[in-house]
Amino acid sequence: MRILVHSHVGEAALANSLGKPEYSYFFVLKRFLPVLESLGEVVRIDDPEREVDAHYRAARAQGEACIFLSFSPPNKAPTGLSCPTLTIFAWEFDTLPNEAWDGNPKEDWRTVLRDHRRAIVLSTQTRDVVRRELGDDFAVAAIPVPVFNRFERAPRGVPEGERTLRIRGRIIDSRDYEITPEHFASRAPMERFCTEAWSGERIELHFARGQDACGFLGGFYAPEPWGTWSRIAAPWIMLPFALEGIVRFSICAGGYGYNANRKIGLHIGNQTHELTLGTDFTPVAFDFFLDARTNLIRFSDLDTRSIPGAADPRTMGLGLRWIGLERLDGRNDAPPSGPPTLDTTLNGVVYTSVLNPADGRKNWGDIVKAFCLAFREEPDATLVLKMTHHSIAAFLGRLQDLLHRVGPTKCRVLALHGYLDDAELGQLMDATTYYVNASHGEGLCMPLMEFMSAGVPAVAPCNTAMADYVTPASTFIVRSSLEPTVWPHDPRDLFRTCYYRIDQESLTNAFLESFKVARSQPQRYRAMSQAACDAQRRFSADEVVRQALHTFLQRECGE
């Protein structure tokens, strides 16, 4: 059998694609490859429209069966091919996209699936959703990604002592910050946050909802379609590059309430200008003479009082639309030398989550808040967030805002930004006491499966794809309930489906109970580790997946 495979993201582009739509399908394909290679000749396809049918004709001429597997959501898969085609996709919602928009019939996934006449999905929930739309006789199989054999470890006891973690990337550590209700400052070196070079040519950073630059903000409310409002008296912007020399800074901003026509401080490095906040958002510019490198722009002296009887009672002061930067002395910033290699030491009970911070479904803000609430006075608890995204802007501003909101704590929160190879991921697994998931839904959740395969018990809900392998034997179950939402790729933002709302109290209690088990019930912890391994052996071992694929592909290819 000749098996043609394709994903939109290839290995060469992976580092710059982390967190972008469809990037995870690269990992799905990568994990399936060894099993597929045991079933036939696997051919990687770069251009499906041009290559697939040529391979199909050549295979048929040699009397060989041939099938094309598109590792993608259905709306990204080709249709109309002569070669038998199927998509392998994940989906965590309770309805399948069954409407077209923007003149694209593929947005109605039923159109694509009917053209293919078959599909492989990664969970039984997704299989049931497909059957509800296309009928019980539609050829769809629920086959998980083969994970267990790659990450299998012997069941274990609670990790003890100091564990050193090495990462090529950046580490954001809550213990590097000075935090008070009105003050938030980092003691970490500036270089830890500088991930880009700036040529010195004029650039503008816009802060309307959806703009990447929103991730550089601290002390602001969630962005709106026009821009964003400050939340505290001294908000800031932390740039991903350094400023130095003569820099012209322009700003489009305005004042609200008691801050209308108010003079506030504008600070870059050791220089300060006085900024008057009008109400018409007229742009103004200032020249800064910076004799030392800095990436921090700070505002001060805002009045956070609400106007009595105002329609909006928030502590808004500064309305920010955009800033502009231009270097006037002709200097050019040296390009970054690449991510540094950093070591950090972990102690005590370590909770880990691996996620795309730009995907709101991952709900990582709830993890941070519940963790800090549970362990405000516990220095022996650490939360590690492995952020899977190409840009630090996807999480830095929000993480800093969360840390500021929860206030000083004795527990520790670490965010890791950088690609981990299998050896480095294994090092993180060995250091982890529990894996944490608080997402609104999962199409599979490979990181959770990988950690469970390594004997790491979990804190997680039992819904969507996780219901296939999460049980109380291996996991502290977090309660959740259905709530309406939109399909994530639908620009119309219409409520057409549901996902799960996490019960915050249940998540906090799961942290507390799991900590108690790690500290005082070693036998129960070891039993949970054994149960996690056993669950993944039954669910995602290579032979389990190979047999399911063999049965389905044999039937669909007529071999």
Phi and psi in degrees as a GROMACS rama.xvg file:
@    title "Ramachandran Plot"
@    xaxis  label "Phi"
@    yaxis  label "Psi"
@TYPE xy
-99.2843  122.659  ARG-2
-113.618  112.505  ILE-3
-92.4334  133.683  LEU-4
-132.398  148.98  VAL-5
-153.704  138.942  HIS-6
-134.546  152.32  SER-7
-69.9597  -26.741  HIS-8
-105.643  124.728  VAL-9
-99.6487  171.148  GLY-10
-63.8191  -34.7445  GLU-11
-63.5627  -32.8383  ALA-12
-98.2897  7.20217  ALA-13
-63.6725  -44.9088  LEU-14
-58.1996  -35.6645  ALA-15
-92.8406  3.64933  ASN-16
-111.408  -6.05122  SER-17
-57.8544  128.365  LEU-18
91.2999  -12.3453  GLY-19
-81.5946  160.181  LYS-20
-54.5267  136.932  PRO-21
73.5397  1.16409  GLU-22
-60.5975  -33.1212  TYR-23
-68.0879  -21.1555  SER-24
-67.195  -23.4319  TYR-25
-59.9858  -44.0608  PHE-26
-70.0128  -34.7824  PHE-27
-61.6501  -48.7533  VAL-28
-60.7011  -44.937  LEU-29
-58.6908  -41.5988  LYS-30
-72.5216  -31.2756  ARG-31
-75.4357  -25.4945  PHE-32
-53.7579  -49.6015  LEU-33
-58.8942  -37.3511  PRO-34
-70.5956  -42.5925  VAL-35
-61.6522  -38.6563  LEU-36
-66.1593  -21.8824  GLU-37
-78.5044  -12.0073  SER-38
-103.045  -15.1572  LEU-39
173.298  -172.405  GLY-40
-81.2773  121.105  GLU-41
-99.2728  129.78  VAL-42
-121.514  123.102  VAL-43
-79.2131  133.253  ARG-44
-111.237  130.999  ILE-45
-94.2598  -40.6134  ASP-46
-126.471  93.9741  ASP-47
-58.4913  -41.5509  PRO-48
-61.4237  -33.5808  GLU-49
-93.0336  -32.8243  ARG-50
-100.238  -32.8383  GLU-51
-62.2211  -52.2027  VAL-52
-67.0414  -28.4472  ASP-53
-64.6022  -43.9645  ALA-54
-64.0085  -39.0123  HIS-55
-62.6726  -45.2809  TYR-56
-64.6771  -40.2077  ARG-57
-64.8447  -40.5482  ALA-58
-65.4983  -44.8046  ALA-59
-64.6596  -35.3316  ARG-60
-63.6884  -25.9695  ALA-61
-96.2319  8.77705  GLN-62
71.5384  25.8016  GLY-63
-108.722  137.915  GLU-64
-71.1047  150.66  ALA-65
-146.768  138.382  CYS-66
-143.81  146.654  ILE-67
-108.841  125.66  PHE-68
-109.402  113.649  LEU-69
-96.6768  111.855  SER-70
-85.2781  88.5863  PHE-71
-169.732  160.588  SER-72
-64.5305  153.641  PRO-73
-55.089  -36.8857  PRO-74
-69.1335  -10.5036  ASN-75
-103.981  1.92479  LYS-76
-93.3324  147.875  ALA-77
-72.5109  153.617  PRO-78
-126.733  167.341  THR-79
77.5179  13.8535  GLY-80
-81.321  152.862  LEU-81
-74.4984  -33.8437  SER-82
-68.3124  135.382  CYS-83
-53.2191  129.762  PRO-84
-129.792  144.401  THR-85
-147.499  151.86  LEU-86
-95.3404  146.638  THR-87
-112.872  111.913  ILE-88
-142.05  159.486  PHE-89
-111.142  148.095  ALA-90
-158.93  127.909  TRP-91
-108.945  3.3947  GLU-92
-98.8968  165.897  PHE-93
-91.6267  2.84312  ASP-94
-135.772  151.07  THR-95
-90.4068  140.026  LEU-96
-54.3405  114.955  PRO-97
-125.351  26.0973  ASN-98
-136.307  148.589  GLU-99
-100.219  152.452  ALA-100
-147.813  163.836  TRP-101
55.4655  29.9252  ASP-102
69.0997  16.3552  GLY-103
-111.069  103.864  ASN-104
-62.6484  -21.2279  PRO-105
-67.4539  -19.4254  LYS-106
-65.6553  -22.0616  GLU-107
-84.8087  100.286  ASP-108
-62.153  -21.9495  TRP-109
-61.2867  -34.0196  ARG-110
-59.8669  -45.63  THR-111
-69.5906  -45.644  VAL-112
-65.1737  -35.5991  LEU-113
-67.2734  -36.0468  ARG-114
-63.879  -41.2182  ASP-115
-76.8709  -32.9035  HIS-116
69.6975  12.7961  ARG-117
-167.767  159.985  ARG-118
-162.784  155.39  ALA-119
-119.439  129.006  ILE-120
-118.686  168.271  VAL-121
-100.501  0.0637314  LEU-122
-149.874  158.487  SER-123
-68.9088  -30.211  THR-124
-62.5253  -45.7358  GLN-125
-64.0781  -40.1056  THR-126
-57.2169  -44.3552  ARG-127
-67.0206  -35.9579  ASP-128
-64.4395  -43.2353  VAL-129
-62.4029  -43.5893  VAL-130
-65.9363  -33.465  ARG-131
-63.288  -33.0067  ARG-132
-85.2188  -38.4416  GLU-133
-112.968  -1.38743  LEU-134
98.6304  154.534  GLY-135
-68.1748  -17.5271  ASP-136
-90.3694  -1.40677  ASP-137
-68.7507  137.099  PHE-138
-78.6048  91.5385  ALA-139
-133.666  132.622  VAL-140
-120.119  140.651  ALA-141
-95.7966  107.952  ALA-142
-132.202  116.805  ILE-143
-75.3546  164.308  PRO-144
-66.0612  135.288  VAL-145
-73.0726  110.405  PRO-146
-117.367  -38.4514  VAL-147
-56.4179  -50.6523  PHE-148
-61.8752  -32.455  ASN-149
-72.7359  -30.2864  ARG-150
-117.766  6.61178  PHE-151
-58.8316  132.463  GLU-152
-136.306  160.623  ARG-153
-68.3089  143.416  ALA-154
-53.0621  149.382  PRO-155
-139.838  170.393  ARG-156
-90.7031  -175.237  GLY-157
-66.6214  127.222  VAL-158
-59.4161  135.261  PRO-159
-125.334  161.967  GLU-160
73.8975  -170.652  GLY-161
-79.3334  138.067  GLU-162
-125.446  125.995  ARG-163
-94.47  132.182  THR-164
-118.401  129.387  LEU-165
-112.67  134.399  ARG-166
-140.105  138.654  ILE-167
-90.7122  95.9442  ARG-168
164.915  -141.444  GLY-169
-129.651  146.361  ARG-170
-121.225  122.522  ILE-171
-104.269  120.958  ILE-172
-121.427  123.424  ASP-173
-59.5287  -24.9282  SER-174
-76.9484  -4.31277  ARG-175
-88.6559  0.215586  ASP-176
-109.023  144.494  TYR-177
-96.7497  120.217  GLU-178
-126.831  123.267  ILE-179
-135.605  171.94  THR-180
-55.1501  -34.0188  PRO-181
-116.596  7.66648  GLU-182
-136.621  136.247  HIS-183
-148.619  115.222  PHE-184
-144.086  147.248  ALA-185
-100.626  136.797  SER-186
-93.5813  -1.84825  ARG-187
-74.2661  152.915  ALA-188
-59.6799  143.459  PRO-189
-56.3998  -36.43  MET-190
-59.3923  -22.6214  GLU-191
-62.8855  -24.7074  ARG-192
-105.957  -8.25402  PHE-193
-92.0776  106.261  CYS-194
-111.218  -2.83228  THR-195
-133.541  162.698  GLU-196
-104.602  153.378  ALA-197
-123.542  127.763  TRP-198
-72.0312  -18.2995  SER-199
97.805  -15.3504  GLY-200
-69.3217  154.79  GLU-201
-60.7562  132.53  ARG-202
-132.142  156.695  ILE-203
-123.388  135.994  GLU-204
-111.356  119.294  LEU-205
-102.772  146.937  HIS-206
-120.236  24.4736  PHE-207
-73.5471  158.851  ALA-208
-51.9688  133.322  ARG-209
93.3336  -11.1948  GLY-210
-80.0774  138.782  GLN-211
-58.8479  -33.6221  ASP-212
-64.9318  -16.3869  ALA-213
-58.7881  -24.8789  CYS-214
-70.3168  -10.3706  GLY-215
-90.2371  -5.94567  PHE-216
-83.2378  147.472  LEU-217
-137.457  135.774  GLY-218
79.3338  23.5884  GLY-219
-117.517  157.293  PHE-220
-75.2259  170.234  TYR-221
-58.0589  136.972  ALA-222
-60.5248  150.505  PRO-223
-115.676  175.288  GLU-224
-59.0998  -25.5676  PRO-225
-95.1223  -25.259  TRP-226
159.964  -143.77  GLY-227
-149.562  155.635  THR-228
-106.753  143.235  TRP-229
-67.844  153.682  SER-230
-112.697  -26.4269  ARG-231
-124.567  175.671  ILE-232
-75.8427  -20.7518  ALA-233
-136.085  67.7091  ALA-234
-73.9351  172.754  PRO-235
-149.756  165.772  TRP-236
-126.672  122.847  ILE-237
-107.401  107.934  MET-238
-77.9102  154.698  LEU-239
-86.9419  8.80517  PRO-240
-142.53  166.015  PHE-241
-94.1299  148.392  ALA-242
-107.755  141.353  LEU-243
-160.799  153.851  GLU-244
81.8255  -148.862  GLY-245
-93.0228  113.656  ILE-246
-121.801  125.124  VAL-247
-89.8603  121.494  ARG-248
-110.547  121.242  PHE-249
-116.408  153.249  SER-250
-148.85  138.8  ILE-251
-112.196  103.586  CYS-252
-148.087  165.166  ALA-253
-150.014  166.97  GLY-254
-106.776  152.076  GLY-255
-125.098  142.192  TYR-256
61.5651  -127.457  GLY-257
-66.8311  -9.78586  TYR-258
-94.3516  -3.54581  ASN-259
-63.058  124.501  ALA-260
64.068  19.9949  ASN-261
-87.4313  145.419  ARG-262
-91.1069  126.211  LYS-263
-125.461  167.362  ILE-264
-88.2873  138.8  GLY-265
-122.745  118.256  LEU-266
-125.257  129.576  HIS-267
-132.601  121.138  ILE-268
60.2486  -133.239  GLY-269
-97.1958  15.1853  ASN-270
-109.26  145.997  GLN-271
-132.56  137.854  THR-272
-122.381  157.963  HIS-273
-96.5937  122.969  GLU-274
-111.269  123.045  LEU-275
-94.0022  123.189  THR-276
-88.8356  101.538  LEU-277
-76.6907  -171.659  GLY-278
-113.224  -2.21169  THR-279
-106.321  5.40265  ASP-280
56.5695  43.3841  PHE-281
-78.2456  126.78  THR-282
-64.7894  143.489  PRO-283
-134.466  161.991  VAL-284
-135.161  150.042  ALA-285
-138.062  147.191  PHE-286
-102.425  130.322  ASP-287
-113.687  135.436  PHE-288
-108.073  99.4195  PHE-289
-104.106  115.031  LEU-290
-92.4689  -2.41392  ASP-291
-138.67  147.689  ALA-292
-68.4033  140.046  ARG-293
-151.405  154.885  THR-294
-125.736  14.8136  ASN-295
-113.969  127.264  LEU-296
-112.862  123.03  ILE-297
-121.88  147.253  ARG-298
-115.196  150.582  PHE-299
-144.144  166.216  SER-300
71.4372  25.1252  ASP-301
-77.3491  148.022  LEU-302
-95.8024  115.563  ASP-303
-94.9434  10.0372  THR-304
-70.1746  141.328  ARG-305
-83.8993  145.838  SER-306
-76.3343  126.84  ILE-307
-54.9186  130.156  PRO-308
79.6886  3.54172  GLY-309
-67.4867  148.246  ALA-310
-64.407  -31.4794  ALA-311
-114.974  110.072  ASP-312
-85.5948  5.76268  PRO-313
-65.8808  165.907  ARG-314
-86.9228  45.3947  THR-315
-72.8273  141.483  MET-316
-136.365  -56.1704  GLY-317
-105.318  122.401  LEU-318
-96.9674  123.172  GLY-319
-119.458  121.652  LEU-320
-98.0219  -51.6779  ARG-321
-159.228  162.597  TRP-322
-127.502  154.46  ILE-323
-123.37  148.327  GLY-324
-134.84  137.114  LEU-325
-150.068  130.045  GLU-326
-89.989  127.023  ARG-327
-97.3471  -11.3677  LEU-328
-101.223  9.3626  ASP-329
77.9849  3.52962  GLY-330
-74.3463  148.741  ARG-331
-118.146  138.535  ASN-332
-72.823  137.887  ASP-333
-67.2429  139.095  ALA-334
-64.8668  148.242  PRO-335
-58.5765  144.104  PRO-336
-83.3427  4.7818  SER-337
105.977  163.654  GLY-338
-64.6973  138.134  PRO-339
-73.6821  160.915  PRO-340
-96.2794  119.456  THR-341
-122.465  146.941  LEU-342
-112.166  143.269  ASP-343
-139.925  150.127  THR-344
-105.327  131.489  THR-345
-109.8  141.49  LEU-346
-133.286  161.321  ASN-347
70.2661  -147.998  GLY-348
-89.1793  118.867  VAL-349
-111.379  124.079  VAL-350
-106.502  131.815  TYR-351
-126.399  142.116  THR-352
-138.375  136.225  SER-353
-112.219  121.714  VAL-354
-158.59  163.172  LEU-355
-91.5489  109.772  ASN-356
-68.2228  -18.167  PRO-357
-82.7117  -9.21297  ALA-358
-92.2787  105.053  ASP-359
-59.2617  -21.5717  GLY-360
-67.2613  -20.0212  ARG-361
-74.7681  -21.0588  LYS-362
58.954  37.2149  ASN-363
-71.9082  -20.8125  TRP-364
-61.0616  -38.2873  GLY-365
-65.1833  -34.226  ASP-366
-63.0464  -47.4816  ILE-367
-61.7875  -46.3581  VAL-368
-65.2234  -45.0812  LYS-369
-66.3374  -40.2475  ALA-370
-61.6938  -47.4923  PHE-371
-68.2485  -32.7836  CYS-372
-67.2652  -42.8723  LEU-373
-68.0942  -36.4471  ALA-374
-121.954  30.966  PHE-375
-54.0899  -36.5315  ARG-376
-108.586  19.3937  GLU-377
-117.158  100.621  GLU-378
-73.3817  -7.88169  PRO-379
-95.5408  14.8664  ASP-380
-119.406  132.524  ALA-381
-130.697  135.572  THR-382
-109.775  124.286  LEU-383
-110.522  120.092  VAL-384
-107.638  108.672  LEU-385
-86.434  106.37  LYS-386
-87.251  117.179  MET-387
-100.281  86.6632  THR-388
-159.229  148.587  HIS-389
-73.1826  -19.5242  HIS-390
-122.366  132.967  SER-391
-66.5703  -21.0677  ILE-392
-64.7728  -18.8196  ALA-393
-66.3968  -17.3544  ALA-394
-141.479  -19.5034  PHE-395
-59.9126  -50.5711  LEU-396
-61.1486  -43.4664  GLY-397
-69.0135  -40.3429  ARG-398
-61.9128  -45.3791  LEU-399
-62.6068  -38.8919  GLN-400
-64.2548  -41.8403  ASP-401
-62.7354  -44.2842  LEU-402
-62.8143  -38.042  LEU-403
-66.7034  -40.8834  HIS-404
-67.4026  -41.4536  ARG-405
-74.8183  -19.4223  VAL-406
80.6368  -175.689  GLY-407
-61.0984  134.501  PRO-408
-137.887  158.03  THR-409
-88.635  -20.6983  LYS-410
-73.1855  171.609  CYS-411
-124.75  137.672  ARG-412
-121.528  125.42  VAL-413
-118.21  134.75  LEU-414
-115.374  125.888  ALA-415
-105.078  127.099  LEU-416
-123.452  108.901  HIS-417
159.854  157.047  GLY-418
-77.9878  132.945  TYR-419
-107.034  124.996  LEU-420
-77.78  179.597  ASP-421
-61.5119  -37.1631  ASP-422
-66.8446  -42.0378  ALA-423
-68.8648  -37.1569  GLU-424
-64.8101  -39.4173  LEU-425
-61.5103  -37.2219  GLY-426
-62.2313  -41.0845  GLN-427
-66.5032  -40.2772  LEU-428
-59.9601  -44.161  MET-429
-63.0486  -29.7704  ASP-430
-85.0871  -11.5451  ALA-431
-91.0481  136.197  THR-432
-89.135  -43.8306  THR-433
-140.042  143.3  TYR-434
-91.5939  141.62  TYR-435
-119.611  132.573  VAL-436
-133.523  131.283  ASN-437
-135.446  31.6171  ALA-438
-73.7732  161.627  SER-439
-75.6951  -10.1871  HIS-440
166.599  155.142  GLY-441
-134.199  138.394  GLU-442
-79.1201  -21.073  GLY-443
-164.271  -52.3285  LEU-444
70.5733  71.6275  CYS-445
-59.8352  -40.1089  MET-446
-58.9287  -41.5303  PRO-447
-61.3568  -43.8391  LEU-448
-62.9015  -40.6387  MET-449
-63.6805  -45.8984  GLU-450
-66.4612  -39.8712  PHE-451
-63.045  -38.9416  MET-452
-60.1216  -30.9732  SER-453
-85.506  7.7548  ALA-454
85.836  19.0769  GLY-455
-94.5199  116.095  VAL-456
-64.992  170.285  PRO-457
-131.309  161.326  ALA-458
-118.183  114.097  VAL-459
-165.136  157.725  ALA-460
-78.3993  163.717  PRO-461
-114.331  76.7987  CYS-462
-144.925  175.786  ASN-463
42.1227  -134.911  THR-464
-65.0895  -27.1164  ALA-465
-65.0804  -22.6763  MET-466
-64.7892  -16.0287  ALA-467
-73.1581  -21.6577  ASP-468
-143.522  -6.09108  TYR-469
-91.9202  128.244  VAL-470
-139.388  163.137  THR-471
-61.7869  -17.9919  PRO-472
-66.8886  -30.3093  ALA-473
-114.468  -9.67711  SER-474
-141.785  140.523  THR-475
-82.8135  107.486  PHE-476
-76.0278  131.202  ILE-477
-100.381  127.65  VAL-478
-67.0309  148.688  ARG-479
-151.893  161.846  SER-480
-146.436  152.984  SER-481
-68.3623  143.82  LEU-482
-146.203  150.135  GLU-483
-66.9725  148.926  PRO-484
-157.171  -172.487  THR-485
-112.861  158.92  VAL-486
-67.2493  131.802  TRP-487
-63.898  -23.7938  PRO-488
-100.377  6.79135  HIS-489
-88.9608  110.686  ASP-490
-68.0034  -12.7309  PRO-491
-78.7976  -15.0967  ARG-492
51.9128  47.2421  ASP-493
-98.1401  139.478  LEU-494
-74.1127  106.116  PHE-495
-126.746  -0.640386  ARG-496
-155.26  -176.113  THR-497
-135.125  151.278  CYS-498
-134.188  -163.075  TYR-499
-112.818  134.054  TYR-500
-90.8924  131.122  ARG-501
-82.9272  134.703  ILE-502
-78.9203  109.948  ASP-503
-63.3727  -37.9283  GLN-504
-64.3766  -40.683  GLU-505
-63.9706  -39.5028  SER-506
-64.5022  -43.9262  LEU-507
-61.2968  -43.8798  THR-508
-65.8659  -34.736  ASN-509
-65.1883  -38.6674  ALA-510
-59.0161  -48.1785  PHE-511
-64.1236  -43.9314  LEU-512
-67.0251  -42.6933  GLU-513
-64.5677  -37.4789  SER-514
-61.968  -42.7879  PHE-515
-62.0194  -41.1542  LYS-516
-63.4625  -44.7342  VAL-517
-62.8214  -32.6723  ALA-518
-86.9176  -30.6811  ARG-519
-134.328  -1.69551  SER-520
-131.252  66.8419  GLN-521
-61.4976  -32.3283  PRO-522
-67.7331  -40.4362  GLN-523
-65.6372  -39.3279  ARG-524
-61.0494  -45.45  TYR-525
-63.2593  -37.2187  ARG-526
-65.231  -38.8018  ALA-527
-67.188  -37.1964  MET-528
-62.016  -44.2887  SER-529
-61.2242  -43.3556  GLN-530
-65.0388  -36.4376  ALA-531
-63.6861  -46.115  ALA-532
-60.4285  -47.3612  CYS-533
-62.1983  -40.2009  ASP-534
-61.7707  -42.6761  ALA-535
-75.6577  -30.5764  GLN-536
-60.7371  -44.135  ARG-537
-70.0158  -31.0252  ARG-538
-94.5715  -42.8662  PHE-539
-130.878  18.2901  SER-540
-65.0836  150.65  ALA-541
-53.453  -45.3886  ASP-542
-67.4247  -36.1689  GLU-543
-62.0503  -46.6358  VAL-544
-70.2237  -40.3648  VAL-545
-59.9879  -43.7128  ARG-546
-65.1951  -40.8293  GLN-547
-65.7816  -42.0724  ALA-548
-65.2419  -44.6398  LEU-549
-57.4959  -46.5901  HIS-550
-61.9563  -45.4545  THR-551
-71.0999  -47.1769  PHE-552
-68.3769  -35.7488  LEU-553
-60.3199  -42.9492  GLN-554
-67.1691  -41.2378  ARG-555
-79.1398  -24.8178  GLU-556
-95.8192  -7.25807  CYS-557
74.1303  20.7249  GLY-558
